[in-house]
Amino acid sequence: MSTPNGFPQHLGACVTQSTEGGAVQDLHAKKAGKAAKAAAGSNGVLTFEDPPSVGTSLNETLKLLPDELKANMKIKSVTPRPPRKPRLERAASLDEKSWRRWRRFRTSQESLTDPNETSSSNGSLQEASLSPPVRSRASPCRQCCQEVSLHGSPDALEASPVGKSRGSTSDLGKRASEISSAFGGLLRGKAFAGGKPRLSQIMPARPLPPVELNVASHTLRTANRIDSDCMDYRHYSQHKFGRVSSSLSDTRLHGNGMVYDNCSTDSMKSTFSLLTPIRSKDVRSRSYLEGSLLASGALLGAEELSRYFPDRNIGIFVATWNMQGQKELPVNLDDFLLPTDADYAQDMYVIGVQEGCPDRREWEIRLQETLGPHYVMLYSAAHGVLYMSVFIRRDLIWFCSEVEYATVTTRIVSQIKTKGALGICFTFFGTSFLFITSHFTSGDSKVNERKLDYNKTIQALTLPKNVPDTNPYRSSSSDVTTRFDEVFWFGDFNFRLNKDRETVDSILNQNPETDVSKLLAYDQLTSEMSRGSIFKGFQEADIHFRPSYKFDIGKDSYDTTSKQRTPSYTDRVVYRSRYRDDIHAVKYSSCPVIKTSDHRPVFALFRVKVRPGRDNIPLAAGQFDRELYLIGIKRRITRELQKRQEQKDQKSSSVCSVS
């Protein structure tokens, strides 16, 4: 209930009682103020421990009171008196006890934060406006108002123990403090709105200490810690590798409101990991059966492709070797598959063999042993003594379609499978690949027969079968090479040099630094390709190596037998693409250190552009030859252990002689 002047009735009564007591000014004494605090504290009313002078507080209050109240008030000056002996306090309720404990706890906390304050009255004004944890329905602020109204009513004053000492200085000091705190709260905008208190903003006593940018726990930081030797990996890889993971999922994840110091993000990804965290909603909406070319959730889409290949180019190693049916395999294939002049290994290795060794499985194990645990054999096929093996980095096997193969026999008697072709095809992301290895008819003068072998191969090779054509509008039913985006054809094509042995030897002796441009002027394949009679649409990288045929086994000399065969470039690698400049030849060379056959292996390194695809193709689902993988890795470990043991034995067997 309010007075005509707009103030609550109980507050007006409280002002009247305080002025009629006749002992207002004796509150100037500090001891009287502390006694008033002790008396008021027993009733659960929040007051100042060291209250300001009543003359100051009341004058400020009266300035804000209506003029009618000022006219009715009379303030008399009195001589300060010592406080009386405090009376017995009434029993406090559980709510009041909890409130007191909470207030003492807050007061002690604030006293510790401000070294300049030594008393327990630090921030008492803020404490009066705070709402402590209350278990009952009535709030502490409402209890405070009830206490003020209790002292403002004459009947209530008679009933309460404190009310009996109405004219005492302690009673007046207590009520003056109550008036000052209550009016201060009302006039500062802390009045009750709708029965609920409005809390004032609490400012810290001093600036808070700075928070670390990365608030991940020590355990997470330890789990993601990188070895000190590899701390510069990202900076090094940006300059050397040419491509570094661009984590699109990370960028989008942080752009949606997550900050870089989020513990969950730190726990989901390592510092330099290619793998990025996958959100649950993306997993829910992701479909591995169908997808759009631009869909963010497509397994073969643009986002996944850019994450693994930001420049959208992969490295492919293509090699051909006529093994001459030798049982003996080279001791070391490192110089063949991992040439020293190439800085980095390739993403894909495709090796074609003609007249392969009798034990095809042993050959594949040797390939796996050489390439190591980073590669798996995606597929291998054979047509008689024609072998082809496809190895791919194990991280990329999920982006390959099902692998298909087909064979063609070019001999008249089809049971003899020494001449013919073997093709393997699959789709990687959205780019289709076709690899063909062939062994054409031999003989210096049988150029037409070799062209017939080529024509029969492109017509009879029935690929693809189940994997859809990425661009059927540019395909031809009469030429298998037009049905794929990227085609690599390699093998022993048996094209010779149209020149006698003496002339070829003289040219080779004159140009020991592999200047073979004069020899290529007599090359049959170069001449036929320039006419367009074979390998239409195909290209070949520039040749800067010596002829790969025909050598004496185990020697660097060409044929010294009675036949005196002319050295020739029989082993070749050619390529074609549906799109211009998709294939870039990086290196084209032979491996002269492998001498177990009369042919030298020939290999080429390519950079090939890859496009995003759709998820509507039959995927290989990560299948590879696991048994071959385990055997090859076991062989690799055993070889390393043997090498270390040999070095150890060699050191222990060395004898120092003293002369």
C-alpha positions in Angstrom: 0.0 0.0 0.0 1.4 3.5 -1.0 1.1 7.0 0.5 -0.3 9.9 -1.6 3.3 10.9 -2.3 4.1 7.6 -3.9 6.1 5.9 -1.2 5.2 2.7 0.5 3.2 3.2 3.7 5.4 1.2 6.0 8.5 3.2 4.9 6.7 6.4 5.7 5.8 5.2 9.1 9.4 4.1 9.7 10.6 7.6 8.9 8.1 9.1 11.4 9.1 6.8 14.2 12.7 7.5 13.6 12.2 11.3 13.9 10.0 11.2 16.9 12.6 9.3 19.0 14.5 12.5 19.6 17.9 10.8 19.4 18.9 10.8 15.8 22.2 12.6 16.0 23.7 10.3 18.6 24.2 7.9 15.7 27.3 10.0 14.8 29.2 7.9 17.2 30.8 4.8 15.6 30.1 2.6 18.6 26.4 3.4 18.4 26.5 2.3 14.7 28.1 -1.0 15.5 25.6 -1.7 18.3 22.9 -0.9 15.8 24.4 -3.5 13.5 24.4 -6.1 16.2 20.8 -5.5 17.0 19.7 -5.5 13.4 21.7 -8.6 12.6 19.7 -10.6 15.0 16.6 -10.0 12.9 18.2 -11.0 9.6 18.2 -7.4 8.3 21.3 -6.4 6.2 22.9 -3.1 7.5 26.2 -1.4 7.3 28.9 -2.7 9.6 30.4 0.8 9.7 27.4 3.0 8.8 27.8 6.5 7.5 26.8 9.4 9.8 23.0 9.7 10.2 23.2 13.4 9.5 24.6 12.7 6.1 22.5 9.7 5.2 19.2 11.2 6.5 19.9 14.5 4.9 20.5 12.8 1.5 17.3 10.8 2.1 15.3 13.8 3.1 16.4 15.7 0.1 14.6 13.1 -2.0 11.4 12.9 0.2 8.3 15.0 -0.7 8.0 18.4 0.8 5.1 17.4 3.0 7.2 14.8 4.9 10.0 17.3 5.3 7.7 19.8 6.9 6.4 17.3 9.5 9.8 16.1 10.6 11.7 17.7 13.4 15.4 16.8 14.0 16.9 17.6 17.4 20.5 17.5 18.3 21.3 15.3 21.3 24.5 14.3 23.1 25.8 10.9 22.1 25.4 8.2 24.7 27.3 4.9 25.1 25.4 1.9 23.8 23.4 -0.1 26.2 24.0 -3.7 27.0 22.5 -5.8 24.2 19.4 -7.7 24.9 18.9 -11.4 24.3 18.3 -12.3 20.7 15.4 -14.3 19.4 16.1 -17.7 17.8 16.9 -17.5 14.1 15.2 -19.7 11.6 16.9 -22.1 9.3 16.5 -19.7 6.3 18.1 -16.9 8.3 21.0 -19.1 9.3 21.7 -20.2 5.8 21.5 -16.6 4.6 24.0 -15.5 7.3 26.4 -18.3 6.4 26.2 -17.4 2.7 26.7 -13.7 3.5 29.8 -14.4 5.6 31.2 -16.6 2.9 30.7 -13.9 0.2 32.1 -11.2 2.5 35.2 -13.3 3.1 35.7 -13.9 -0.6 35.4 -10.2 -1.5 37.8 -9.3 1.3 40.4 -11.7 -0.1 40.1 -10.2 -3.6 40.8 -6.6 -2.4 44.1 -6.2 -0.6 43.3 -2.5 0.2 40.2 -3.4 2.4 40.9 -4.9 5.8 37.4 -4.8 7.2 34.6 -7.3 6.5 32.3 -4.5 5.2 33.8 -4.6 1.7 31.1 -4.4 -0.9 28.2 -4.5 1.6 26.1 -2.4 -0.7 26.4 -5.0 -3.4 25.7 -7.8 -0.9 22.5 -6.1 0.1 21.3 -6.3 -3.5 22.3 -9.9 -4.1 19.9 -12.8 -3.8 21.3 -15.6 -1.7 20.4 -19.3 -2.2 17.0 -19.5 -0.4 15.1 -22.7 0.3 11.8 -21.1 1.3 9.3 -19.4 -1.0 9.9 -15.8 0.4 13.0 -14.1 -1.0 15.5 -12.4 1.3 14.6 -9.0 -0.2 11.0 -9.6 0.7 11.9 -10.6 4.2 13.9 -7.4 4.5 10.8 -5.3 3.5 8.8 -7.3 6.0 11.2 -6.4 8.7 11.1 -2.7 7.8 7.3 -2.7 7.8 7.3 -4.6 11.1 9.3 -1.9 12.8 7.2 0.8 11.2 4.0 -0.5 12.7 3.3 0.5 16.4 1.5 -2.7 17.1 4.2 -4.8 15.7 6.8 -2.8 17.7 5.0 -3.6 20.9 5.0 -7.3 20.0 8.6 -7.6 19.0 11.5 -7.6 21.5 13.3 -4.9 19.6 10.2 -2.7 19.5 10.2 -2.3 23.3 13.4 -0.2 23.1 11.8 2.2 20.7 13.5 5.3 22.1 17.0 3.8 22.3 19.9 4.9 20.2 20.6 1.4 19.0 17.0 1.0 17.8 17.1 4.3 16.0 20.4 3.5 14.4 19.1 0.2 13.2 16.0 1.8 11.7 18.0 4.6 10.2 20.3 2.1 8.5 17.3 0.2 7.3 15.7 3.3 5.8 19.0 4.3 4.1 19.5 0.9 2.5 15.9 0.5 1.5 15.6 4.0 0.0 19.0 3.7 -1.6 17.8 0.5 -3.3 14.5 2.1 -4.4 16.1 5.3 -5.7 18.8 3.4 -7.6 16.3 1.5 -9.7 16.5 -1.7 -7.6 12.8 -1.7 -6.6 10.8 -4.8 -7.0 9.2 -5.2 -10.4 6.3 -7.6 -10.3 7.4 -9.0 -6.9 10.9 -10.0 -8.2 14.1 -8.2 -7.4 16.4 -6.8 -10.1 20.0 -7.6 -9.4 22.7 -5.1 -10.0 25.7 -5.9 -12.1 28.6 -7.0 -10.0 32.0 -5.7 -11.2 35.2 -7.4 -10.1 37.4 -5.6 -7.7 40.4 -5.9 -10.1 40.9 -7.0 -13.8 40.6 -10.7 -14.2 43.8 -12.6 -15.2 44.1 -13.3 -19.0 42.8 -16.7 -20.1 45.0 -18.9 -22.4 43.9 -19.2 -26.0 44.0 -22.9 -25.9 42.1 -24.2 -22.9 42.4 -27.8 -23.8 43.3 -30.1 -20.9 46.8 -31.3 -20.4 45.8 -34.8 -21.3 44.5 -33.7 -24.7 47.5 -31.6 -25.4 49.7 -34.6 -24.6 47.7 -36.8 -26.9 48.0 -34.4 -29.8 51.7 -33.5 -29.1 53.9 -33.7 -32.2 57.5 -34.9 -32.0 60.0 -32.0 -32.0 61.7 -33.3 -35.1 58.4 -33.0 -37.0 57.2 -29.6 -35.8 58.1 -27.9 -39.1 56.2 -30.5 -41.1 53.4 -28.1 -42.3 55.9 -25.4 -43.3 58.1 -27.9 -45.0 55.3 -29.7 -46.8 53.9 -26.4 -48.2 57.1 -25.8 -50.1 58.1 -29.3 -51.0 55.0 -31.4 -51.5 53.1 -28.9 -53.5 49.8 -29.8 -51.8 48.8 -29.7 -48.2 45.5 -30.7 -46.6 42.9 -27.9 -46.8 40.5 -28.9 -44.1 37.2 -27.6 -45.4 35.3 -29.3 -42.7 37.4 -27.5 -40.1 36.7 -24.1 -41.7 33.0 -24.7 -41.8 32.9 -26.1 -38.3 34.6 -23.0 -36.8 32.6 -20.7 -38.9 29.4 -21.9 -37.3 30.2 -20.5 -33.9 32.9 -22.9 -32.6 36.1 -21.3 -31.5 39.6 -22.5 -32.0 40.2 -23.1 -28.3 37.3 -25.5 -28.0 38.3 -28.7 -26.2 36.0 -30.9 -28.2 37.6 -29.7 -31.5 41.1 -30.3 -30.1 40.2 -33.8 -29.1 38.7 -34.7 -32.4 41.6 -33.8 -34.6 45.4 -33.7 -34.4 47.4 -30.7 -35.3 48.6 -31.8 -38.7 46.1 -34.6 -39.5 44.5 -34.9 -42.9 41.4 -36.3 -41.3 38.9 -33.8 -40.1 36.0 -34.1 -37.6 32.7 -35.3 -39.0 29.6 -33.8 -37.6 26.8 -36.1 -36.6 24.2 -34.3 -38.8 26.5 -34.8 -41.8 26.6 -38.6 -41.1 22.8 -38.7 -40.8 22.3 -36.9 -44.1 25.2 -38.6 -46.0 24.3 -41.2 -48.6 27.0 -43.5 -50.0 24.6 -44.8 -52.7 23.9 -41.6 -54.6 25.2 -38.1 -54.5 25.5 -34.9 -56.4 28.6 -33.6 -58.2 28.5 -30.6 -56.0 27.1 -32.1 -52.8 29.2 -31.6 -49.7 28.4 -35.0 -48.4 29.4 -37.0 -51.5 32.2 -39.5 -50.8 33.6 -38.9 -54.3 32.6 -35.2 -54.4 34.6 -32.0 -54.7 35.0 -31.4 -51.0 36.6 -34.9 -50.4 38.7 -34.5 -53.5 40.0 -31.1 -52.5 40.8 -32.4 -49.0 43.2 -35.1 -50.4 44.3 -33.3 -53.6 43.9 -29.5 -53.3 45.5 -29.1 -56.7 43.4 -32.0 -58.0 46.5 -33.8 -59.5 47.7 -37.2 -58.6 51.1 -38.9 -59.3 51.1 -42.1 -61.4 54.0 -44.4 -62.0 53.6 -46.6 -65.1 56.2 -49.2 -66.0 56.7 -52.0 -68.5 59.3 -54.8 -68.6 59.8 -57.8 -70.7 61.3 -60.3 -68.2 62.2 -62.9 -70.9 60.6 -65.6 -68.8 63.5 -65.7 -66.4 63.0 -67.4 -63.0 65.6 -65.3 -61.3 64.2 -62.0 -60.0 66.4 -58.9 -59.3 67.8 -58.7 -55.8 66.5 -55.1 -55.4 63.7 -53.3 -57.1 64.2 -50.0 -55.4 66.0 -48.4 -58.4 63.1 -49.5 -60.6 60.1 -48.5 -58.6 61.6 -45.8 -56.5 64.1 -43.9 -58.7 66.4 -41.6 -56.7 65.9 -38.5 -59.0 62.2 -38.4 -58.0 61.7 -36.5 -54.7 58.5 -38.3 -53.6 56.8 -41.6 -54.2 53.7 -41.6 -56.4 50.1 -42.1 -55.5 49.5 -45.0 -57.9 51.9 -47.7 -59.3 50.9 -49.7 -62.4 53.4 -52.3 -63.6 53.0 -54.4 -66.8 55.1 -57.4 -67.5 55.6 -59.4 -70.7 57.0 -62.9 -70.8 56.7 -62.9 -67.0 58.5 -65.1 -64.6 56.9 -68.5 -63.9 56.0 -67.6 -60.3 53.6 -64.7 -60.7 52.8 -64.6 -57.0 56.4 -64.2 -56.0 56.7 -61.3 -58.4 53.8 -59.5 -56.7 55.2 -60.2 -53.3 58.4 -58.5 -54.3 56.5 -55.5 -55.6 54.7 -55.2 -52.3 57.9 -55.7 -50.3 59.5 -52.9 -52.2 56.7 -50.4 -52.0 56.2 -51.0 -48.3 53.2 -50.6 -45.9 52.0 -47.3 -47.4 50.7 -49.1 -50.5 48.2 -52.0 -51.1 47.6 -54.0 -54.3 44.2 -52.8 -55.6 44.1 -55.4 -58.4 46.2 -57.8 -60.5 45.4 -59.8 -63.6 47.2 -62.1 -66.0 46.8 -63.2 -69.6 49.2 -66.1 -70.1 52.6 -64.6 -69.4 51.2 -61.0 -69.5 50.9 -59.6 -66.0 49.6 -56.4 -64.6 49.6 -55.2 -61.0 48.0 -52.0 -59.7 49.2 -50.6 -56.4 47.6 -47.6 -54.7 48.2 -45.7 -51.5 46.1 -47.3 -48.8 44.5 -43.9 -47.9 43.0 -43.6 -51.4 41.5 -47.1 -51.8 38.1 -45.9 -50.6 37.7 -43.6 -53.6 38.1 -46.4 -56.3 35.3 -48.1 -58.1 35.1 -51.8 -58.8 38.1 -52.9 -60.9 37.4 -54.6 -64.2 39.7 -56.3 -66.7 39.6 -57.9 -70.1 42.1 -59.7 -72.4 42.7 -60.0 -76.1 44.8 -62.7 -77.9 46.4 -61.6 -81.1 48.0 -64.9 -82.1 46.2 -67.1 -84.6 46.3 -70.0 -82.2 44.5 -68.6 -79.2 45.8 -71.2 -76.8 49.3 -69.8 -77.0 49.0 -66.7 -74.9 52.4 -65.0 -75.3 51.2 -62.2 -77.6 48.1 -60.1 -76.9 46.8 -57.4 -74.6 45.5 -57.1 -71.0 43.4 -54.2 -69.9 42.4 -53.0 -66.4 40.0 -50.2 -65.8 38.4 -48.4 -62.8 37.2 -45.0 -61.8 39.0 -42.8 -59.2 36.8 -40.1 -57.8 35.1 -38.9 -61.0 37.9 -39.8 -63.5 38.0 -43.1 -65.4 41.3 -44.8 -66.1 42.3 -47.5 -68.5 45.6 -49.3 -68.4 46.7 -51.6 -71.2 49.8 -53.7 -71.5 50.5 -55.4 -74.8 53.0 -57.6 -76.5 52.9 -57.1 -80.2 54.3 -59.3 -83.0 58.1 -59.4 -83.1 60.3 -59.0 -86.2 62.1 -56.1 -87.8 60.0 -55.9 -90.8 56.6 -56.8 -89.4 55.2 -53.3 -88.9 51.8 -54.1 -90.5 51.3 -57.1 -88.2 51.9 -54.9 -85.2 49.4 -52.4 -86.5 46.9 -55.2 -86.8 47.6 -56.2 -83.2 46.8 -52.6 -82.2 43.5 -52.5 -84.2 42.3 -55.8 -82.9 43.0 -54.7 -79.3 41.0 -51.5 -79.4 38.1 -53.3 -81.0 38.0 -56.5 -78.9 38.8 -55.2 -75.5 35.3 -55.1 -73.9 35.6 -52.5 -71.2 34.0 -51.0 -69.2 31.4 -53.6 -68.1 29.5 -52.4 -65.0 31.3 -49.2 -64.2 29.4 -46.4 -66.0 31.1 -44.3 -68.6 31.9 -40.8 -67.3 31.2 -39.2 -70.7 29.3 -41.6 -73.1 28.8 -38.8 -75.7 32.5 -38.9 -76.5 32.8 -42.7 -76.6 33.0 -45.0 -79.6 32.0 -48.6 -79.7 34.8 -49.4 -82.1 37.6 -48.0 -79.9 38.0 -48.9 -76.3 40.4 -46.0 -75.7 37.6 -43.4 -76.3 35.5 -44.7 -73.5 37.8 -43.5 -70.7 39.1 -40.2 -69.5 42.7 -41.2 -69.1 44.4 -44.0 -71.0 47.9 -45.4 -70.6 49.2 -48.0 -73.0 52.5 -49.6 -72.3 54.4 -52.8 -73.2 56.7 -54.5 -75.6 55.5 -53.0 -78.9 58.4 -54.5 -80.8 58.9 -51.5 -83.1 62.5 -51.4 -84.3 65.0 -48.9 -85.7 65.1 -49.0 -89.5 68.9 -49.0 -89.6 71.7 -51.5 -89.6 73.7 -52.4 -86.5 76.9 -50.7 -87.5 75.2 -47.3 -88.0 73.3 -47.6 -84.7 76.4 -48.5 -82.8 78.3 -45.6 -84.3 75.6 -43.1 -83.3 75.5 -44.6 -79.7 79.3 -44.3 -79.4 79.3 -40.7 -80.7 76.7 -39.6 -78.1 77.3 -41.4 -74.9 75.4 -38.6 -73.0 72.1 -40.1 -74.2 71.6 -37.7 -77.1 69.4 -40.1 -79.1 67.7 -37.7 -81.4 69.5 -39.2 -84.5 68.3 -42.7 -83.5 64.7 -41.6 -83.2 64.7 -40.5 -86.8 64.8 -44.2 -87.7 62.2 -45.3 -85.1 59.3 -47.2 -86.7 56.8 -46.3 -84.0 57.5 -42.6 -84.1 57.1 -42.7 -87.9 53.8 -44.6 -87.7 52.3 -42.4 -85.0 53.1 -39.2 -87.0 51.2 -40.7 -89.9 48.2 -41.6 -87.7 48.2 -45.3 -88.6 48.6 -46.4 -84.9 47.9 -45.1 -81.5 45.5 -42.4 -82.8 45.2 -39.5 -80.3 48.1 -40.8 -78.2 51.2 -39.0 -77.1 54.7 -40.0 -76.0 57.1 -38.1 -73.8 60.5 -37.2 -75.1 63.0 -40.0 -75.1 66.3 -39.3 -73.5 67.5 -42.8 -72.7 69.3 -45.4 -74.7 67.5 -48.3 -76.5 66.1 -50.8 -74.0 66.6 -53.8 -76.3 68.6 -56.0 -76.9 71.2 -56.6 -74.1 73.4 -59.5 -73.1 71.9 -60.8 -69.8 73.9 -59.4 -66.9 75.9 -57.0 -69.0 75.6 -53.4 -70.4 76.5 -54.5 -73.9 74.0 -55.0 -76.7 73.6 -58.3 -78.5 77.0 -59.9 -79.1 75.6 -63.2 -80.4 75.8 -64.3 -84.0 72.4 -62.7 -84.8 73.7 -59.2 -83.9 70.2 -57.7 -83.4 69.9 -54.0 -83.8 69.3 -52.1 -80.6 65.8 -50.7 -80.6 63.2 -48.9 -78.5 60.8 -51.8 -78.3 59.5 -51.0 -74.8 57.3 -47.9 -74.7 54.7 -45.9 -72.7 52.1 -43.8 -74.5 49.0 -42.0 -73.2 45.9 -40.1 -74.3 43.2 -38.0 -72.5 39.7 -36.9 -73.3 40.5 -33.4 -72.0 43.5 -31.4 -73.1 46.4 -31.0 -70.8 45.0 -33.5 -68.2 48.2 -35.6 -68.4 51.6 -34.1 -67.8 54.7 -36.3 -68.3 57.2 -35.7 -65.5 59.8 -38.3 -66.4 60.4 -40.9 -69.0 63.4 -43.2 -68.6 64.7 -46.8 -68.3 66.4 -48.7 -65.4 69.8 -49.8 -66.6 70.8 -51.4 -63.2 68.3 -54.3 -63.7 70.1 -56.8 -66.0 68.3 -60.1 -65.5 66.7 -59.9 -68.9 67.6 -58.8 -72.5 65.2 -55.9 -72.0 65.6 -53.0 -69.6 62.6 -51.9 -67.7 61.1 -48.6 -68.9 59.0 -46.3 -66.7 57.2 -43.0 -66.8 56.0 -40.6 -64.1 52.8 -38.6 -64.7 50.8 -35.9 -63.1 47.2 -36.5 -63.9 44.2 -34.2 -63.2 41.3 -35.8 -61.3 37.7 -34.5 -61.3 35.1 -35.0 -58.6 32.5 -37.7 -59.2 29.2 -39.1 -58.1 28.4 -41.7 -55.5 26.3 -43.7 -58.0 29.1 -46.0 -59.1 29.9 -49.5 -57.7 32.7 -48.9 -55.2 35.6 -51.3 -54.4 34.7 -50.7 -50.7 38.3 -50.8 -49.6 39.1 -54.3 -50.9 42.7 -55.2 -51.6 44.9 -58.3 -51.4 45.4 -58.5 -47.6 47.4 -61.7 -47.7 49.9 -60.3 -50.1 50.1 -57.2 -48.0 51.0 -59.2 -44.9 53.6 -61.4 -46.6 55.3 -58.4 -48.3 55.5 -56.5 -45.0 56.9 -59.5 -43.2 59.5 -60.0 -45.9 60.4 -56.3 -45.6 60.9 -56.6 -41.8 62.9 -59.8 -42.2 65.2 -58.2 -44.8 65.8 -55.3 -42.6 66.7 -57.4 -39.6 69.1 -59.5 -41.7 70.8 -56.4 -42.9 71.3 -55.2 -39.4 72.6 -58.5 -38.3 75.1 -58.6 -41.2 76.3 -55.1 -40.2 76.7 -56.2 -36.6 78.6 -59.3 -37.6 80.9 -57.4 -39.9 81.8 -55.0 -37.1 82.4 -57.8 -34.6 84.5 -59.8 -37.0 86.9 -56.9 -37.8 90.4 -57.6 -36.4 92.9 -54.8 -35.7 96.5 -55.8 -36.4 99.3 -54.0 -34.7 102.6 -53.8 -36.7 
